[in-house]
Amino acid sequence: MQVLTDAEGTATLVWTTDLLPHELVEHLSEAYEVMFNELVAAVNEHSAPSAQQSF
């Protein structure tokens, strides 16, 4: 996970999940989807209303 900022001070969260062997993707994708959705909800809960973005 990375947080990148641009010249205007806007932050972008980069979430990368790389699994090897690739066969694990199907097994773990549902759990990662749940965790990502929880992260988005937590960020949106603490953001200013004008800065909220849903994914």
Secondary structure, 3 states (H helix, E strand, C coil): CEEEECCCCCEEEECCCCCCCCCHHHHHHHHHHHHHHHHHHHHHHCCCHHHCCCC
